[in-house]
Amino acid sequence: MSLQEFDALIDRMKLAFEYADNLGQYVEAAKVLYQMNDQLPDDLQLTFDELDDPEAAKSFVKQYYTELKLAIVDYRQRLMVS
């Protein structure tokens, strides 16, 4: 995947995440985080806890979004170099 393709895909996913997060739909926002994580190479993918309880979705989203953003930056840097 090229840098441009990755950026376009992640940008769409970020919009979906922000939309769900802003509406308080944290379970949907968590699903987008899982999808974003799946786009990263195996060595950069985060190991997410299972989201069994919808009540825990808000803390799940807050905890992992920042970590995922850092992994995305790392992967973008790899794509720029290659």
Stockholm file with secondary structure:
# STOCKHOLM 1.0

chainA/1-82         MSLQEFDALIDRMKLAFEYADNLGQYVEAAKVLYQMNDQLPDDLQLTFDELDDPEAAKSFVKQYYTELKLAIVDYRQRLMVS
#=GR chainA/1-82 SS CCHHHHHHHHHHHHHHHHHHHHTTCHHHHHHHHHHHHHTSCTTTCCCCCCCCCGGGHHHHHHHHHHHHHHHHHHHHHHHHHC
#=GC SS_cons        CCHHHHHHHHHHHHHHHHHHHHTTCHHHHHHHHHHHHHTSCTTTCCCCCCCCCGGGHHHHHHHHHHHHHHHHHHHHHHHHHC
//
